[in-house]
């Protein structure tokens, strides 16, 4: 139980860090991406503004396009007056721009290749053509950012190579991912230490409780035996006596309580030798034992047991588990029928005992397996039950690597035990 709690603490811490890191990286990536896009669009607007319309003829023959002179970056000859403004933008001077100008009739009238080693004139025209067809005025295609500007006499498609900015962003994200992963490993180790520190006092307290139950049970056996012997001697001398009968009755109740406490202690401490056994046959045998008891109370036990289901377990404790569930159904059920089913589901053996019962709320179902808990304090047979039966059943199930839970549906309460049979 405590190992499961430790795992939950570690899992929660690591999962929280992972979610936080994912959200942080996503936020940084999106915000950085938007910032780069806004900056690139700004640079493209500067480029488009410097692409002076006064120097741009409305129409030219295709073979004369390379003779046109446009201003938009380094090496374009003598700049106009706005060239000084462009030199104030370091990012602008370091960026590589491409452009294609189209006449109103759709003919290409000028192409500018900022770096012929990266892009050919044909690739620039193909890219600009696809941008015009898309109908978008700004955006990106791969690592190329673009801006479509409508001039007085022509349409300008301005493009900029954003490889460096995109690569810097990728490197930033990768570095943050590496650092975050390293932090997760460190925090994973720290969370293991923290989980142990948190659970350790609870573990120690649980060990003390179990030791107390075991020690108290063993210590009480002797005085109970002495009281029983003395009561028997007094009966021989005094004969039947109301007070002696009361002493015997209460002594028997105490003896049964001590017996259950010791059984619970042994089950919780895992003090059980195990062997391979036929759980189907064992369950069927316990049902036969309880059939006569059920008949006396006007009840009947319906069984549906799949044959050949085997387990590695302790026969005595598993018999006790089945008998506790059947006895609980007989003692607290309200209907005539008690159902017991045992079936194989994948790699598990599933035992279910159900009976009609008064409605149980979720808070009651959660506490049914607590020690000394009784959902109905007013039931008539409370003198023979101490609220330990289901606690023992839970301890036996856990000692055999299984799980037990309760549920309420359609007027019936269900107790389901699941054992792993994969290793069997």
ABEGO torsion letter per residue (X at the ends): XAAAAAAAAAAAAAAAAAAAAAAAAAAAAAAAAAAAAAAAAAAAAAAAAABBAAABBABBBAAAAAABBBBAEBGAEBBBAAAAAAAABAAAAABBBBBBBBBAAGBBABBBBABAAABBAAAAAAAAAAAAAAGBABEBBEABBBBBBBBAABBBBBBBBAAAAAAAAAAAAAAAAAAAAAAAAAAAAAAAAAAAAAAAAAAAAAAAAAAAAAAAAAAAAAAAAAAAAAAAAAAAAAEBBAAAAAAAAAAAAAAAAAAAAAAAAAAAAGBBBBBBBBAAAAAAAAAAAAAAAAAAAGBBBBBBBBBGBBBBBBAAAAAAAAAAAAAAAAAABABABBBBBBBBBEABBBBBBBBBBBBBBAAAAAAAABBGBBABAABAAAAABAGAAAAAAAAAAAAAGBBBBBBBBGGBBBBBBBBBAAAX
